[in-house]
Structures are given as C-alpha cells and as structure tokens.
C-alpha cells in the first residue's frame, strides 16, 4: 500500500501544525502538503484534504476540493454557521479536536483504500469471468478437437509408412501436417489442468473479496 498524502489547507500555522504533529505521532503516518486558503492547494495531488482555520470563502475552498474527487474533512468552528456541503465530513473544533481529526482522517483513508481494493477486485473478477468463459468453451471443444487430431495424426502416419506411394514434395507436405498435428496435440494436453487452475484463481479472488468486504 502506497503512503497516502494529506493536504492541510489553513490560514493559521497553528492549525496545520496541530494536525500534522498529532498524526506524525502515529505509526505509518501519511506525508503532508500545506496550503493557504487562497491557493486552495490547486495543482496538488492528495488522498485526503483537511480544512480549517479559514476565515473567508470557506465554501469556495471546499467546492474546489470536492471537484478533485477526493475526500474532504472540514474542522469547523462551533458557531452553527459552518457550511454544510455534501461530500464533506464536518467535525467541530472542540477541545482535543486534533485527536478527533486524526481519528476521523484515518478512518476516511481506510475507507478509501477498501473502496479502491474492491474496485480492483471487481475489475479482476470481470476479466476472470471473460477468461473463464473462453476457458470453458475450450474445454468443451477439447474432446472434439482431440478426435480430429487423432484422425489427422493417424492418417498422416499411415501415409508416411508407405513412402513409395508419395512423391517427395507430397511427403514433405504430409510430414508438415503430422508435425503440426503433434504440436497442436501438445497444446491441447496443456488444457488438462486448465479447469483446476481456473477454479484456484476463482477461489483466490473470492477470498480476497470477502476479506476486503469484511474490513468495511
């Protein structure tokens, strides 16, 4: 898992320091970027934005951050006038608020990690189903193909047992047919373990999916 990046946007140095210092005391703390309210962290890549200590244009700052498609945590003053925007998690700036902010921030990042894992699992599952469909079709056709190959190999071998009946050029062509038939037969033999391999992969995908869902 890559180290996440937390963007802290505030016009107050004490706010930014309080959040980053408290979080850095944790194991596996994220990396931090800092920005003021005017720049809104534009152009910065982040996994979570924490906003607080901004006196003016708070709603504009939150709107810009929401447009980035990443989670936003807003530490608001307890005056009842905080902007309420969908997609923004609000917590009040009460006593020990840095502890609260870090706890909520960790939960948000964990939720995002789980969602990303589930998306990858879903994509892998779709690809696996496509490959499984092709694999099942090949397995179903294997018997018919083996019968055809047996006939090709058998007849080519019989023709080669009577070299006098074949011209040199025709003999070369029959040998080519036999060699290609043998090669195709080797390939078909490899499909004997295909079904077991597919079942094993499916089990692994479902186990990983179940673990990810259990962690939600």
N, C-alpha and C positions, 0 to 999 in steps of 0.2 A: 504494500500500500504506500503510495507516494505521500510525502509530507504535505499537509494542506497549508494553504495560505489564508491568513485572516487580515482583512483590510479594516483598519480602525480609522474612522472619519470623525474628527472633532476639532473645534476651535480652542480647546482647552488642553494644554500639555498634561495637566494632572490627570485628566480623564484617560488619555491614551496610555500614560504610564501606569495607571492603576490596573487597567485591563491586562496589558502585556506582562507586567511584573507578576501579577497573580497567576496568569496562565503559564508563564515560563517556570513556575514552581512545580508544575505537573510533569509527569513523565511523557515523553513523546509530544512535547508541546509543538504547536504549529509555527511556521515562520510568519512574520508580521510586516505589513506595509502600513504607512501612516500618511494621512492626507487631511487637509483642512476642508471646511465646508464649501468654500468657493470652488475648488477644483473637483470636488466630489469623487476623487480617485479615478477620474476618466482616463482610459487607456491602461489601467492596471488590471492584471489578471488575478482573481481571487476565488476562494471557495466559500467564504463567509464574510459578510460585511457587518461591522458593529458600529453603530452611530450613536453619538451622544455629545452633550456639551456644545450644541449648536444653537445659537440664539435666534437666527433668522433663516428663512427659506428652508425650513426642515422638510416640508412636504416635497419641494423640488428636488432636494438631495435624495430623499427616499424613492421618488419616482425614477430618477436617473439610475439608481442602484437596482431597482426592481427590473428595469429594462434589460439589465445584464443577464437576467435569468438565474441568478444565484440567490441563496437565502440571505435575508437581512434581519439583523437584531437591533432594535431601537431601544436604548435606555432613556426613558422619558422622565421628565420632571413630574412629581406627584401633585400637579395642579389642576388636573382634569381637562386641560386644554391640548393634550397631545394629539397629533393627527392619527386617525385610525385608517390605515390603508391595508387592503387585502394583500397577503403575501409577505407582510412584515410582522415579525414577532416582537411584541412590546413587553418590556419589564419596567417596573418603576425604579427610580433612582432613590432607593431607601437605604437604610443602614446595611452595611456589608453587601452593597449592590455588586461590587466586583466579583465576589464569590458566586452570587446568583447568576451574573452574566456569563462567567466561565462555565458553570454547570450547564446552563441552557445552551451555550455555544457548542459545547462538546456533544450534547445530545443532537443538536441540529446537524453537525458534521457526520455523526454516526448514522443518522437517518439518511443523509445524502449518499454516504458510502454504500449502505444497504440497497438503496434505490438504484445506484449505478451497477451494483453487482447483479441485482435482479434483472436489470435491462440487458446486461451481457449474457446472463443465463438464458433469458427469453430468446435473444438473438441466436445463441448457440443451439437452443432447442429447435428453433425453426429450421436452421441449417441441418441439424441432425435428422429431423423428420424427412427433409428432402432427400438426404443421402440414404436414409433407411428405406424410403420408398423405392429408390433406384436399386438398392441392395436386395430388397425383397423380390423385385422384378427379375433381377439377375439370377437369384436363387431358384425362382420358379422356372426360369427358362434353362437352367443349367442341365436338367435331365434331357431335354430335347436337343440341346447343343451337344451333349456328350454322345448321344445316339448318332447324331450327324457326323461328329468327329470320328467315332468308331468306324462308321461306314467308309469315310474318306481314307482313313489310315489303312483299314483292312484291304480295300480295293487297290490302293496305291502299292501296298506291299506285294499283293498278288501279281500286279503288272510287272513289278521290278524283279520278281522271281523268274520271269520268262524274258530275259534280255533280248533274245533273238527276234521277238515279236515287235520290238520297239526300235525306231530309228534313233540315232544318237541325240538329235535335237529333242525328240519326244521324250526320251529317257530323262534328259535334264529337266524337262518341264514336270514330269511325274515326280522326280526326286524333290523338286521345289515344293510341289503340292504336299508330299509326305512330310517334309521338314517343317513347313508352315503349320500343317495339321498337328504335328508333335508339339510345336511351340504353343499353339492355341490350347492343346490339351494340358500343358503345364500350367498355363494361366488359369484354366478352369479349375484345376486341382487346388489352387490357392483359395478359391472361393469356399472350400470346405470348412474353413474356420471363420468365414465372414460373419455368419449368423451369431456365433458366440462373441465375437469382437463387438458387434453392434449392440448386443444385449449388455455387455460390460460397460460400454460407453454410456448407454441409456441409464444404467443404474448409477453411474458416477454423476451424471448431470442431475438426476432427480435427488440424489443425496445432497449435492451442493445446493440445489434449490431449496430443499427442506431446511437445511441449516441456515440459509440466508433469511428465509421466512420466519424461522423460529427466533431470529435475532431482532426482528422488527419490534 
